[in-house]
Amino acid sequence: MIRARIYKVYVAHIHFLRVLYGGKSADKTSNAFVLGIFLIAFNIHSLVVIIELSTKMNIGLIDFWKPGSVPKSGLGYMFGFVFSVIYLTMVQILKNSIPKKIRIQILKEIVVRKKHKTLAILYVIFSVLMFLLTVVFVIVENTIVSG
C-alpha cells in the first residue's frame, strides 16, 4: 500500500527531527513538525535551483530572484504559505485514508528505532547550508547575467 509507505516516510521524518528537541511534549513535537516543513521547503527550493542552473531549464525560480520592480519578500511569504497549506492538506488526507490500526503499527515501528541526534543535526545543517549556497549561486548567476 503506497499511501502507508508515504505516511511512514512522513512520520519517520518528523520523528527523526523530534530527536533534536528531546523529552516528551506536544510542544516539542509541533516544533519538529514545523522544522520538518521548512526543511522540506528548503530542500525542494535548493533542488529546483540546482536543476535550473545546471540544465539551463527555465522553471522560473531564478527569474523570481532577478531584480525588478515587484517586491519579492511578500511573494515569497505567499508561496511559503500556499506550500504549507498544500502540504498540511495532503498529510491530513493521507492520514485519514490509512486505517488507525496501520497508523499505530507504523508509529510503533518508527519509535522503536534508535535515535540519531548527530545525524539529525547534520541533516539540518546540510539543508540550511544547501539553501544558502543556492541563494548565493542565484546571486552570482544574476550578477554575471546583468553585468
N, C-alpha and C positions, 0 to 999 in steps of 0.2 A: 504494500500500500504506500504509494508515493507521498500522500499527504502526511502520513505518520513519520516518514523519513525527513520531510521538510520540517515538521514540527520538532523532531528530535534535534536537528541541527540548530534550530532557533533556541530551544531550551538549553542545549549544550553551550551555545554562545553566551547566553545570559548567565548561566551557572559558572562558566569559565571566568567571566568578568566579576562575578559576585565574590570571588575569592579575594579580590583587591580590598574589599571593604571589611571582611571578617565578621564574625559574630552572627547572630540571628536577629533580624529585624526587617519589618516590611519596608522601612525607610531605606535600608541598605540595598534591598532587592530592587526598589524603584530606581535608586541611583545607578545600579548596574544596568538596568533596563535602558535608562536614558543614555548612559555611556555607550551601550551597545548600538543604539540607534545612530548616535553621532559617528561612531567608528565605521559603521556600515556606510553611512553617507560619505565620510571622508574617503573610504576605500573605493567606492563607486566613482566619486569625483576624480580621484587620482588615476584610476584605471582608464576612464574616458579621456582624460587629458593626455595620458601616455599614448593611448591608441591614436588619438588625433594628431599628436606631434610626430609620432614615429611613422605613421602611414600616410600622412597628409590628407587624411579623410576629413571632411568638413561636417562635424557633428553639431558645431555651434557653440561649444563651451569656451573655446579660445576666443571666438568673436565676442562673447559676453564680457570678457576681461579687457577688451580693447578700449582705449579712452574714447569717450563720446559725451554727448550732452545728456544722456539718460543716466540718472543716479542708479548705481549698481547695488548699493547695500540693501535698499528696500526690496529689489527684485530677488536678491539672494535670500533674504529672510522669507519672502513669499514662497520661493521654490522649496526652501527647507521645511516650511510649514506644510506645504502640499505633500512633500515626500513623507513627512512624519505621519500625516493623516492617512495617506495611502498605505504605508507600512503597517500602522496600527490596525487599520481596517482589514488588511489581508491576514494579519496574525489572528485577529478575532474570528474571522470567517474560518480560517484553518483550524483554530482551536475548537470552534463549535461543530465542525464537521467530523471530528475524531471522537469516538466514544470515550467516556470518562475512564473506563477500565484500561484502555490502551494508553491514555494520557498519564495515568498514575504509574503504569508499568514503565513508560518512558522516563518519567521523573525518577523512579527508583533506580533504574539503570544508570542514569547520569549522576545522581547524588552519591552512589557507591564508589564512583571513580575517584582516583587520587587527585588532590588539589595541587595545582602547579602555579604558585604565586609568581615565581620568577618568569615563567612563560607568559602569564597574563600581563605582567609589567612590560616585558619585551614586545608583546603584541601591541599594546597601547603606544609605546614609544615609537615603534616601527610605523604604525598607522599615522600618527601625528607628523613624524618626520617625512614620510612619503607625501602627505598632503602639502606640507610646507615646501618640499622640494618641487612638487608640480606647480605650485604657485610661483616659485622662483623661475622655473622653466617658462611659464607663460609670460612673466615679466620680461625675461631675456628675449623670448621669441618676438614679443611686441616691440621691444626697442630695436631689434635687428630689422624688423619689417618696416617700422616707421622712420628709422634713422638711416 
